[in-house]
Each structure stands twice: as structure tokens, then as C-alpha cells.
Amino acid sequence: MDTNYKYYKEITGELVRVHIEQDITPENPRYDWDGNIGHMMCWHRDYQLGDYKENSYSDNLDFLNNLLRARVSESTILNFVKNHRAANFLTLDYDRHRKVWVLGQELRHEIPNFRVIEENEKKEWLVDAVIDALLQADKWRLLERHAGIVYLPLFLYDHSGITMNVGGFHDPWDSGQVGYIYTDKKTIMQNVGGYYVGNNVDGRFVKTTERNWKKVAYHDMESEVSIYDQYLTGQVYGIITEEFDTDTGTWEEQDSCWGYFSDKWGDDLIEEIASEYGITEELHDKAEAA
């Protein structure tokens, strides 16, 4: 970590120096911050990731099946298959002769891995069998269309530390999908006014509407994953300012501020943090220049 000092003169004429250090006890943005719009569900044998306190599901399929069950009606799920909309060509037909529902696939017979539901058994068993047979992509399609839920996949790279993103890593050995982040239309419309295209200083503000709420949702979910990745990778810092005591000839700590998340480092980070916290004077590499 580059902790080189930057120097400047305060209005009072006192010589002050600034440097940065890594924050070794940063806040967890998933639990110590308010206002997250996404639910981050992850599964990993070695790490507790994302919103782990809310994740009681055994794996991603258990989670996705329960989410679909809770947010989409039984009739919608069954009609999706009956109307031949499933990407894996599922079929659902009633055999009047045997008095059973037959779950199958086009150009094939019954699917042996899924139970055949008798007429006098509970409808929810039939729905469970259909949900188990659907591809994950179709489950997310149903959730988006009928529950206003959108998601992004989460990938983890684990090698001498861990890092997370939504696009994946070019390393099949040390990386892979670890979960999802998802949100819904109601959350976005009620809590997110919009987003900036570019940065907050020079960017253009785009207001959330019925037409663009999905784009706003993806933007905010990506931002939450980026911030969480900075937490995972230790890109959280503190800025320390020290004032020179002319009587003792030593530097005395004046102030410090911790918990600054940034993907910058070195001089760029010092200057960004210094500007953020009101140090607007010109920064110098040496005390003599200041």
C-alpha cells in the first residue's frame, strides 16, 4: 500500500501532511449500510457472502424454486408449460385413460425423473414437479414477466484473495458463478429516483420511469456488487492528516476519517479523498514545496 505523504498549507498557515492507510476493519456494505435495493444470495463452502443472514436455502435451485413458488401463481406456471413455452420443450397433458397428468418433453415420452401426478392428489405436487423440470432461464423469465423481478449472476474469483463481479472471469479453474443479486419493480419505483450516466459531477441524471426501471435496476445492482467487491478486496481506506508542531519539530495527528471505498490507489486515491473531505489546496510531494 502506497502511503507516501502529500503536503499542503492550511488557511492558518500551518503545514499539514496527508496520507492514506487501508481500513482493516471496514463496514460491511450489505449489513452496515442502509438503502440496498438488491438481495444478494450466494453459496460457497468456504465463505459467507452477500446477504448470508437471509439465506437459508441449501443451494441456488432451492432458492430459485422457492422464489418462483412465492411470487408466481400456480396457474401461470402450469400454463407456461401447457402452452409449450418452455425452452426445454416440456409438455404437460392429462391422460384420461390412466387418470394421470403426464409431464414429458416433445419428441419423447414421459420424463422418468419426475413424478406423474394422479388426479386425486394435490395440485401443488404437480406444480412442484413442473418447477423442478423447468430450466433456470425459464424460471427467471417467469419471475420477470409475472413478478417484476430482474437479476444479475454473481461470479467469484478465488486465488490469493477473493473478488466478485457480474460478468465472470476468464479463469475456469479458480472462478465460477456463486449466486445472484435480484430486485423488483416495486422496490425500484419506490426507492430509486434515477441514476447518473457518467459520474455524479459531470454526468447526466436519468429519472426512473415505468419504461426504464429495469435499466435503473441493473445499474444499481451493478453498483452494489462493485462496492461489495471493494469490501472483499480490501479497497477501503482511511485518510490521516497531521500538523507540523514547530515547537517540538514533530508531526501530530490532526484528524482521520475511515471507511472510504474506492478502486483507486496511490496518489490518485490521496487526491480523490483529500478533495472529498475538503482539502482543496494544492497537494505537494515534499514539505519544502508546500
C-alpha positions as CSV (number, residue, x, y, z in Angstrom):
1,M,0.0,0.0,0.0
2,D,1.4,3.4,-1.1
3,T,1.4,5.6,2.0
4,N,3.5,8.5,0.6
5,Y,2.7,11.8,2.2
6,K,1.2,14.8,0.4
7,Y,1.7,18.2,1.9
8,Y,-0.3,21.5,1.9
9,K,-0.7,24.7,3.8
10,E,-3.9,25.3,5.8
11,I,-5.6,28.7,5.8
12,T,-4.0,29.3,9.2
13,G,-0.5,28.9,7.6
14,E,0.1,25.6,9.4
15,L,1.9,22.9,7.4
16,V,-0.2,19.8,7.1
17,R,0.5,16.4,5.5
18,V,-1.9,13.8,4.3
19,H,-1.6,10.0,3.7
20,I,-3.8,7.0,3.3
21,E,-3.9,3.6,5.0
22,Q,-6.0,0.6,4.3
23,D,-9.0,0.3,6.6
24,I,-8.6,-3.2,8.2
25,T,-12.0,-3.1,9.9
26,P,-14.3,-1.7,7.2
27,E,-18.1,-1.7,7.4
28,N,-19.9,-4.5,5.5
29,P,-22.0,-2.6,2.9
30,R,-24.5,-5.5,3.0
31,Y,-25.3,-5.1,6.7
32,D,-23.8,-1.9,7.9
33,W,-25.3,0.3,5.3
34,D,-29.0,1.2,4.6
35,G,-30.6,1.6,1.2
36,N,-29.5,-1.6,-0.7
37,I,-32.1,-2.3,-3.4
38,G,-30.7,-5.8,-4.3
39,H,-30.9,-9.1,-2.5
40,M,-27.5,-10.8,-2.8
41,M,-27.8,-14.6,-2.5
42,C,-24.6,-16.7,-2.6
43,W,-23.5,-20.2,-1.9
44,H,-19.8,-21.1,-1.1
45,R,-18.4,-23.8,1.1
46,D,-15.6,-21.6,2.4
47,Y,-17.1,-18.1,2.7
48,Q,-20.2,-16.3,4.0
49,L,-21.0,-13.9,1.1
50,G,-23.7,-11.4,0.3
51,D,-26.9,-11.4,2.4
52,Y,-25.9,-14.6,4.1
53,K,-28.1,-14.0,7.2
54,E,-31.2,-14.1,5.0
55,N,-30.1,-17.1,3.0
56,S,-31.5,-20.3,4.5
57,Y,-31.6,-22.2,1.2
58,S,-29.5,-25.3,0.6
59,D,-28.4,-24.2,-2.9
60,N,-29.3,-21.9,-5.8
61,L,-32.0,-24.3,-7.1
62,D,-33.7,-24.5,-3.7
63,F,-33.7,-20.7,-3.6
64,L,-35.0,-20.1,-7.1
65,N,-37.7,-22.7,-6.8
66,N,-39.0,-21.2,-3.6
67,L,-38.9,-17.7,-5.1
68,L,-40.9,-18.8,-8.1
69,R,-43.4,-20.6,-5.8
70,A,-43.8,-17.5,-3.7
71,R,-44.1,-14.8,-6.4
72,V,-45.8,-16.5,-9.4
73,S,-49.2,-18.2,-9.3
74,E,-49.7,-21.9,-9.8
75,S,-51.9,-21.5,-12.9
76,T,-49.3,-19.2,-14.5
77,I,-46.6,-21.8,-14.0
78,L,-48.7,-24.7,-15.3
79,N,-50.0,-22.7,-18.3
80,F,-46.4,-21.8,-19.3
81,V,-45.7,-25.5,-19.9
82,K,-49.1,-26.4,-21.2
83,N,-48.7,-23.7,-23.9
84,H,-45.4,-25.1,-24.9
85,R,-43.3,-22.0,-23.9
86,A,-40.6,-23.9,-22.0
87,A,-37.2,-23.7,-23.6
88,N,-36.5,-27.4,-23.0
89,F,-39.8,-28.4,-24.8
90,L,-41.7,-29.5,-21.7
91,T,-45.2,-30.8,-22.2
92,L,-48.0,-31.3,-19.7
93,D,-51.0,-33.3,-20.7
94,Y,-53.8,-35.2,-18.9
95,D,-54.2,-38.9,-19.7
96,R,-57.9,-39.5,-19.2
97,H,-57.5,-43.3,-19.6
98,R,-54.9,-43.6,-16.7
99,K,-56.3,-40.5,-14.9
100,V,-52.8,-39.0,-14.5
101,W,-51.0,-35.9,-15.5
102,V,-48.1,-36.7,-17.8
103,L,-45.0,-34.4,-17.6
104,G,-42.8,-35.0,-20.7
105,Q,-40.9,-33.5,-23.5
106,E,-41.7,-33.1,-27.1
107,L,-40.5,-35.9,-29.3
108,R,-40.1,-38.0,-26.2
109,H,-42.2,-40.0,-23.7
110,E,-42.7,-39.3,-20.1
111,I,-39.8,-37.9,-18.1
112,P,-38.9,-40.7,-15.7
113,N,-37.1,-38.4,-13.2
114,F,-40.4,-36.5,-12.4
115,R,-43.4,-37.9,-10.7
116,V,-46.6,-38.4,-12.6
117,I,-49.4,-36.9,-10.6
118,E,-52.7,-38.8,-10.1
119,E,-55.9,-36.9,-10.5
120,N,-56.9,-37.2,-6.8
121,E,-53.5,-35.9,-5.5
122,K,-52.7,-32.3,-4.6
123,K,-52.2,-29.8,-7.3
124,E,-49.2,-28.3,-5.6
125,W,-47.3,-31.6,-6.2
126,L,-47.9,-31.2,-9.9
127,V,-46.6,-27.6,-9.7
128,D,-43.5,-28.7,-7.8
129,A,-42.8,-31.3,-10.5
130,V,-43.1,-28.7,-13.2
131,I,-40.9,-26.2,-11.4
132,D,-38.2,-28.9,-10.9
133,A,-38.3,-29.7,-14.7
134,L,-38.0,-26.0,-15.8
135,L,-34.7,-24.6,-16.8
136,Q,-33.3,-21.8,-14.6
137,A,-33.6,-19.4,-17.5
138,D,-37.3,-20.0,-17.8
139,K,-37.8,-19.6,-14.1
140,W,-36.2,-16.2,-14.3
141,R,-38.4,-15.4,-17.3
142,L,-41.5,-16.2,-15.4
143,L,-40.3,-14.1,-12.4
144,E,-39.5,-11.1,-14.6
145,R,-42.8,-11.2,-16.6
146,H,-45.2,-12.0,-13.8
147,A,-43.5,-10.7,-10.6
148,G,-41.4,-7.8,-11.9
149,I,-38.2,-9.4,-10.7
150,V,-34.8,-8.9,-12.5
151,Y,-31.5,-10.3,-11.6
152,L,-27.8,-10.5,-12.4
153,P,-25.5,-13.5,-11.9
154,L,-22.6,-13.2,-9.4
155,F,-19.2,-14.7,-10.1
156,L,-16.3,-15.2,-7.7
157,Y,-12.6,-15.5,-8.4
158,D,-10.8,-17.2,-5.6
159,H,-7.0,-17.0,-5.8
160,S,-4.9,-15.3,-3.1
161,G,-8.0,-13.5,-2.0
162,I,-11.5,-13.2,-3.5
163,T,-13.1,-10.8,-5.9
164,M,-16.7,-10.6,-7.3
165,N,-18.3,-9.3,-10.4
166,V,-21.4,-9.8,-12.6
167,G,-19.6,-10.6,-15.8
168,G,-17.5,-13.6,-15.0
169,F,-13.7,-14.2,-15.0
170,H,-11.5,-15.7,-17.7
171,D,-10.3,-18.5,-15.4
172,P,-12.2,-21.8,-15.4
173,W,-10.1,-23.2,-12.6
174,D,-10.4,-20.6,-9.9
175,S,-13.7,-18.9,-10.7
176,G,-17.3,-19.6,-11.2
177,Q,-20.9,-18.5,-10.6
178,V,-21.5,-18.1,-6.8
179,G,-25.1,-16.8,-6.8
180,Y,-27.4,-14.0,-7.8
181,I,-28.4,-10.4,-7.0
182,Y,-32.0,-9.6,-7.7
183,T,-34.6,-6.9,-7.1
184,D,-38.1,-6.0,-8.2
185,K,-40.0,-3.2,-9.9
186,K,-41.8,-2.1,-6.7
187,T,-38.5,-1.6,-4.9
188,I,-37.0,0.4,-7.7
189,M,-40.1,2.6,-8.3
190,Q,-40.4,3.4,-4.6
191,N,-36.8,3.9,-3.6
192,V,-34.6,4.8,-6.6
193,G,-35.1,8.2,-8.2
194,G,-32.7,7.5,-11.0
195,Y,-29.1,7.3,-11.9
196,Y,-26.2,9.2,-13.4
197,V,-24.8,8.4,-16.8
198,G,-21.1,9.2,-16.2
199,N,-20.1,10.5,-12.8
200,N,-22.1,12.4,-10.3
201,V,-20.3,15.7,-11.0
202,D,-20.3,15.8,-14.8
203,G,-22.9,13.1,-15.6
204,R,-26.4,13.3,-16.9
205,F,-29.1,12.3,-14.4
206,V,-31.7,9.9,-15.7
207,K,-35.0,9.7,-13.8
208,T,-36.7,6.4,-13.1
209,T,-39.8,5.8,-15.1
210,E,-42.2,2.9,-15.9
211,R,-40.3,2.5,-19.2
212,N,-36.7,2.4,-17.9
213,W,-37.0,0.9,-14.4
214,K,-35.2,-2.3,-15.5
215,K,-32.2,-0.3,-16.7
216,V,-32.1,1.6,-13.4
217,A,-32.3,-1.7,-11.5
218,Y,-29.4,-3.2,-13.4
219,H,-27.3,0.0,-12.9
220,D,-27.9,0.0,-9.2
221,M,-27.3,-3.8,-8.8
222,E,-24.0,-3.5,-10.6
223,S,-23.0,-0.6,-8.3
224,E,-23.9,-2.6,-5.2
225,V,-21.7,-5.5,-6.5
226,S,-18.9,-3.1,-7.3
227,I,-18.9,-1.7,-3.8
228,Y,-19.2,-5.1,-2.2
229,D,-16.2,-6.2,-4.3
230,Q,-14.2,-3.3,-2.9
231,Y,-15.1,-4.6,0.6
232,L,-14.0,-8.1,-0.3
233,T,-10.7,-7.0,-1.9
234,G,-9.8,-4.5,0.8
235,Q,-10.2,-1.4,-1.3
236,V,-11.4,0.6,1.8
237,Y,-9.2,3.3,3.2
238,G,-8.7,5.9,5.8
239,I,-7.2,9.4,5.4
240,I,-5.0,10.7,8.1
241,T,-4.0,14.4,8.4
242,E,-1.1,15.5,10.6
243,E,0.0,19.0,11.5
244,F,3.7,20.0,12.0
245,D,4.4,21.3,15.5
246,T,7.2,23.9,15.2
247,D,7.9,23.8,18.9
248,T,8.7,20.1,19.1
249,G,9.7,19.6,15.4
250,T,7.3,16.6,15.2
251,W,4.1,15.7,13.3
252,E,0.9,15.5,15.4
253,E,-2.2,13.7,14.2
254,Q,-4.9,16.3,13.5
255,D,-7.7,14.2,12.1
256,S,-8.6,10.9,10.5
257,C,-11.6,9.6,8.5
258,W,-12.1,5.9,7.7
259,G,-14.3,3.8,5.6
260,Y,-13.6,5.4,2.2
261,F,-14.5,2.9,-0.6
262,S,-12.5,3.3,-3.9
263,D,-11.0,1.4,-6.7
264,K,-8.2,3.9,-7.0
265,W,-4.8,3.8,-5.1
266,G,-1.6,5.8,-4.6
267,D,-1.5,9.5,-5.5
268,D,-4.8,9.3,-7.3
269,L,-6.5,8.0,-4.2
270,I,-4.9,10.5,-1.9
271,E,-6.0,13.4,-4.2
272,E,-9.6,12.0,-4.5
273,I,-10.0,11.5,-0.8
274,A,-8.4,14.9,0.0
275,S,-10.8,16.6,-2.3
276,E,-13.8,14.6,-1.0
277,Y,-13.0,15.7,2.6
278,G,-12.5,19.4,1.9
279,I,-8.7,19.6,1.3
280,T,-8.9,21.8,-1.7
281,E,-5.4,23.3,-1.5
282,E,-2.8,22.1,-3.9
283,L,-1.0,19.0,-2.7
284,H,2.8,18.7,-2.9
285,D,5.1,15.7,-2.8
286,K,7.5,17.5,-0.4
287,A,7.1,19.7,2.6
288,E,9.5,22.3,1.1
289,A,7.3,22.8,-1.9
290,A,4.3,23.3,0.3
